[in-house]
Amino acid sequence: MFVIISLLLIGFATAIDLYSITTGAIRNNTLSASSNQAELTNGEDSSDNETSLEESENTASVTATNTNRNTDTKTARERIKAAIAARNKEKFFCGKSTFGECQTDADCITAGCSNSVCQGVNEEPTITTCEWKECYDSTQYKINCICIKNKCLWSRLTETQIKKIIKKENRINATARVWECPTECTCAGSTIKCQLASGREMTIIAGNSGNVIVQVKGENMSTNVILYKSNGKLYGVFRNNETKVVRMLPDQVKERIKERIKARLHNENITLNEDGEYEYQAEKTARLFFVFPVRMVVRAEIDAETGEVIKVSKPKWWAFLARDEKETVLGESCGTVTSGENDNCCKNKGYDVWNAEKNECDFSE
């Protein structure tokens, strides 16, 4: 089978090479003919030269017009791509934090031409380019420039809220002793079970290299991030000691990727990194030339707080020669249920509401 696939691919590559060679030959013949025509023109009288010159100028004008048109088309495409990329990026707040020293929220100010930077009042003013992006709107994203653990940063949680969350009795530690079990959880050996506000159960066990494995509805994710459980929600302390709520859990990560990829996935691996993003990797099953089974690697990144899919890896160059093996996800979209039951459908999956604009289940603030 491998030999057959190799021969088919070699044949395809050979066809491309032949096409390139043929195209090159035609181009060379055309250039040669043009050169011969130029030599003949040089041998003609002046009137013929003038006529030939006018024809050349007209041809050059048409060529220039076509070139400009092609350039304009290319520029338009690039602008559309840039606009789409910018729109996708602006789904997330894109302000920056300097993590300047502070004692209270009053010691933190916004800076930059668009107030997109959160810095300490005693720091040198931050200078930025004067442009406005929707993702700079802190009000829209319900985020504030405040003092957290003596550092100025953008945060959805206040320091008071964080102090209530980041307590020893709330910390999830799979290697802790029984009497150190997190509040509202049950512990047995190195296994911790906690009920979430959504009614689902979360199981935490000790993993390798000091990490923990979080399991919800049979789906696992591993992380080295310090986790806390408070009021039925999971929180993590991420890079620069920033505390965020982990709304998206492993079962939801898998479901969201399947909704996006719409293919049968195997060997899934989900990791929550220090930036508060899930790193997802799996293999999807496809059939090369609609006959030969192959597996292609799929990678994606998802924001653990908002549930937004940040990016999905591009398919291989030969992917157009393969057809994915589809897999129907039970209750894949809450948009197809009985009208008026969308929100309930999403709540059963651990979300808050159905977002008709994004056509997917979503979290409310």
C-alpha positions in Angstrom: 0.0 0.0 0.0 2.9 2.3 0.9 4.4 1.6 -2.5 1.2 2.5 -4.3 0.8 5.7 -2.4 4.4 6.7 -3.1 4.0 6.0 -6.8 0.8 8.1 -6.9 2.5 11.0 -5.2 5.6 10.7 -7.4 3.3 10.7 -10.4 1.5 13.8 -9.1 4.9 15.6 -8.5 6.1 14.6 -11.9 3.0 16.0 -13.6 3.7 19.3 -11.8 7.3 19.3 -13.0 6.3 18.5 -16.5 3.8 21.4 -16.4 6.5 23.7 -15.2 8.9 22.6 -17.9 6.3 22.9 -20.6 5.3 26.4 -19.4 9.0 27.4 -19.3 9.5 26.2 -22.8 6.5 28.1 -24.1 7.8 31.2 -22.4 11.3 30.8 -23.8 9.8 30.3 -27.4 7.7 33.4 -27.0 10.7 35.4 -25.9 12.8 34.0 -28.8 10.0 35.0 -31.2 9.9 38.5 -29.7 13.7 38.8 -30.2 13.5 37.7 -33.8 10.7 40.2 -34.4 12.8 43.0 -32.9 15.7 42.1 -35.2 13.5 42.2 -38.3 12.1 45.5 -37.2 15.6 47.0 -37.0 16.1 46.2 -40.6 13.0 47.9 -41.9 12.6 51.6 -43.0 11.8 54.5 -40.5 8.1 54.6 -41.2 7.8 50.9 -40.3 9.8 51.6 -37.2 7.4 54.4 -36.2 4.4 52.1 -36.7 6.1 49.3 -34.8 6.9 51.8 -32.0 3.3 52.9 -31.7 2.2 49.3 -31.6 4.8 48.6 -28.9 3.6 51.6 -26.8 0.0 50.4 -27.1 1.0 46.9 -26.1 3.0 48.3 -23.2 0.0 50.4 -22.1 -2.3 47.4 -22.1 0.3 45.4 -20.3 0.8 48.1 -17.6 -3.0 48.3 -17.2 -3.2 44.6 -16.7 -0.3 44.6 -14.3 -1.9 47.5 -12.3 -5.2 45.6 -12.3 -3.5 42.4 -11.0 -1.6 44.4 -8.4 -4.9 46.1 -7.3 -6.5 42.7 -7.0 -3.6 41.3 -5.0 -3.7 44.3 -2.7 -7.4 43.9 -2.2 -7.0 40.3 -1.3 -4.2 41.2 1.2 -6.4 43.9 2.7 -9.3 41.4 3.1 -7.0 38.9 4.7 -5.6 41.5 7.1 -9.1 42.7 8.0 -10.2 39.1 8.8 -7.0 38.5 10.9 -7.6 41.8 12.7 -11.2 40.9 13.4 -10.3 37.5 14.7 -7.7 39.0 17.0 -10.0 41.6 18.3 -12.2 38.9 19.9 -9.8 39.2 22.8 -8.7 42.1 24.8 -5.3 43.1 23.5 -4.1 45.7 26.0 -0.7 45.3 27.6 0.4 45.4 31.3 3.8 46.6 32.5 3.4 45.0 35.9 4.7 48.2 37.6 5.0 48.4 41.4 1.8 49.4 43.3 0.2 49.4 46.7 -3.4 50.2 45.8 -5.5 50.5 42.6 -4.9 54.2 42.7 -1.2 53.5 41.9 -2.2 52.0 38.5 -3.1 54.1 35.5 -3.8 53.6 31.8 -1.3 54.9 29.3 -0.6 55.0 25.6 -2.4 56.9 22.9 -5.4 54.6 23.1 -5.2 53.9 26.9 -4.3 50.3 26.0 -1.4 50.0 28.6 -1.8 49.4 32.3 1.2 50.7 34.2 2.3 52.1 37.5 1.8 55.8 38.3 5.5 56.2 39.0 6.7 54.6 35.8 7.8 56.6 32.8 4.8 57.2 30.6 4.4 54.5 27.9 4.4 55.8 24.4 2.4 53.9 21.7 1.3 54.5 18.2 -2.0 56.5 17.9 -4.4 53.9 16.6 -7.7 52.6 17.9 -8.8 49.0 18.0 -11.9 47.5 19.3 -9.8 45.1 21.4 -8.5 48.1 23.4 -11.9 48.8 24.8 -11.5 47.6 28.4 -15.2 48.5 29.2 -16.5 46.1 26.5 -14.3 43.3 27.9 -15.2 44.1 31.5 -11.5 44.4 32.4 -9.8 46.9 34.7 -6.3 48.3 35.3 -5.8 47.5 39.0 -3.2 46.5 41.6 -2.9 42.7 42.1 -0.2 41.4 44.4 1.6 44.8 44.2 1.7 44.6 40.4 -0.3 46.8 37.9 -2.2 44.7 35.4 -5.4 44.3 33.5 -7.7 41.9 35.3 -11.4 40.8 35.4 -11.0 39.9 39.1 -10.4 42.5 41.8 -7.8 41.9 44.5 -10.5 41.3 47.1 -12.0 38.6 44.9 -8.6 37.0 44.3 -7.9 37.0 48.1 -11.1 35.0 48.6 -10.1 32.5 45.9 -6.4 32.1 46.5 -6.6 30.4 49.9 -4.8 27.3 51.2 -8.2 25.5 51.8 -9.1 26.1 48.1 -5.9 24.9 46.5 -6.1 21.7 44.5 -3.1 19.5 45.3 -3.4 15.9 44.4 -0.5 15.0 46.7 -1.9 16.8 49.8 -3.0 14.9 52.9 -6.6 14.1 53.5 -7.2 16.9 56.0 -5.9 19.3 53.4 -8.7 18.4 50.9 -10.1 21.5 49.2 -13.4 22.9 50.5 -16.5 21.2 49.0 -14.4 18.4 47.5 -13.8 14.8 48.6 -10.4 13.2 48.7 -9.3 9.6 48.6 -5.5 9.0 48.3 -4.2 11.0 45.4 -7.6 11.5 43.9 -9.8 14.6 44.4 -13.4 14.9 43.3 -15.2 18.3 43.2 -18.7 19.3 42.1 -18.8 22.3 39.7 -21.5 24.9 39.7 -22.8 23.4 36.4 -23.5 20.1 38.2 -20.7 18.3 36.5 -18.0 16.4 38.5 -14.3 17.2 38.2 -11.7 14.6 39.1 -8.1 15.6 39.8 -5.2 13.1 40.0 -1.5 13.4 40.3 0.3 13.2 37.0 4.0 12.9 36.0 6.7 15.6 36.7 4.6 17.3 39.4 1.7 18.1 37.1 -2.0 17.3 37.7 -4.6 15.7 35.5 -8.1 17.2 35.4 -10.9 14.9 34.1 -14.4 15.9 33.3 -16.9 13.5 31.6 -14.0 11.1 30.8 -11.8 13.8 29.0 -8.4 14.7 30.5 -6.2 17.7 30.5 -2.8 18.0 32.2 -1.2 21.2 33.6 1.6 22.5 35.8 -0.5 25.6 36.7 -1.5 26.0 40.3 -5.3 25.5 40.5 -7.9 26.6 43.0 -11.6 25.7 43.3 -14.0 28.3 44.8 -17.8 28.6 44.6 -18.1 25.9 42.0 -15.5 27.4 39.7 -12.0 26.5 38.7 -9.2 29.1 38.8 -5.6 29.1 37.8 -2.6 31.3 38.7 -0.9 31.9 35.4 2.2 33.8 34.1 3.1 36.9 36.1 0.9 35.7 39.0 -2.3 36.6 37.0 -5.4 34.8 38.3 -8.0 33.8 35.8 -11.1 31.7 35.9 -10.9 28.5 33.9 -14.3 28.4 32.3 -13.5 26.0 29.5 -12.9 22.4 30.7 -11.4 19.4 28.8 -14.7 17.9 27.7 -15.7 21.3 26.2 -12.4 21.7 24.5 -12.8 18.4 22.7 -16.4 19.2 21.7 -15.5 22.6 20.4 -12.6 21.3 18.3 -14.8 18.5 16.9 -17.4 21.1 16.0 -14.7 23.1 14.1 -12.9 20.2 12.5 -15.9 17.9 11.9 -13.7 14.8 11.6 -12.9 11.6 13.5 -10.1 12.4 16.0 -7.7 10.0 17.7 -4.8 10.2 20.3 -6.0 13.5 21.7 -3.8 15.5 24.1 -4.9 18.6 26.0 -2.6 20.8 28.0 -3.3 24.0 29.9 -0.3 26.2 29.7 1.0 29.2 31.8 -0.6 31.7 29.4 -4.1 30.4 30.2 -4.5 28.7 26.9 -5.2 25.1 26.0 -2.8 23.4 23.6 -4.7 20.8 21.8 -3.2 18.1 19.6 -4.8 15.0 17.9 -4.8 13.0 14.7 -7.8 13.0 12.3 -8.6 10.1 10.1 -8.9 10.7 6.3 -8.7 8.8 3.1 -6.0 9.7 0.6 -7.4 9.7 -3.0 -10.7 8.7 -1.3 -9.2 5.2 -0.8 -6.1 4.9 1.4 -6.5 5.6 5.1 -4.1 8.2 6.5 -3.9 10.3 9.7 -3.1 14.0 9.8 -2.0 15.9 12.9 -4.4 18.6 14.2 -3.2 21.4 16.5 -5.3 24.2 18.1 -5.2 26.8 20.8 -8.2 27.8 22.9 -8.6 30.5 25.5 -9.4 28.8 28.8 -11.3 31.8 30.1 -13.4 32.8 27.1 -13.6 29.5 25.2 -12.5 31.2 22.0 -10.6 29.1 19.4 -7.5 31.2 18.9 -6.1 29.3 16.0 -6.2 25.9 14.3 -3.2 24.4 12.4 -3.2 24.6 8.6 -3.7 21.3 6.8 -0.9 19.7 4.8 -0.4 20.8 1.2 -1.7 17.5 0.0 -4.9 17.6 2.2 -7.0 18.5 -0.9 -6.3 14.9 -2.1 -7.8 13.4 1.0 -11.3 13.3 2.4 -11.9 13.4 6.2 -13.8 10.6 7.9 -16.7 12.4 9.4 -17.9 11.7 13.0 -21.3 12.9 14.2 -21.1 14.5 17.6 -24.2 13.8 19.7 -26.0 17.1 20.3 -23.2 18.7 18.3 -24.9 22.1 18.0 -27.4 23.6 20.5 -28.6 25.7 17.6 -30.5 22.8 16.1 -32.6 22.0 19.1 -36.2 23.0 19.6 -36.6 26.8 19.5 -36.3 28.3 23.0 -34.4 25.3 24.3 -31.0 26.6 23.2 -29.9 28.0 26.5 -30.9 24.8 28.4 -29.0 22.7 25.9 -25.8 24.8 26.5 -26.3 24.7 30.3 -26.3 20.9 30.1 -22.9 21.1 28.5 -21.5 23.4 31.2 -21.9 26.7 29.4 -24.2 29.6 30.3 -26.1 30.6 27.1 -26.5 30.0 23.4 -24.7 32.7 21.4 -26.7 33.0 18.1 -24.2 35.5 16.6 -21.3 33.1 17.0 -23.5 30.0 16.5 -22.1 28.2 19.5 -22.6 27.9 23.3 -20.9 30.6 25.3 -20.0 31.8 28.8 -21.6 34.9 30.3 -19.6 37.4 32.4 
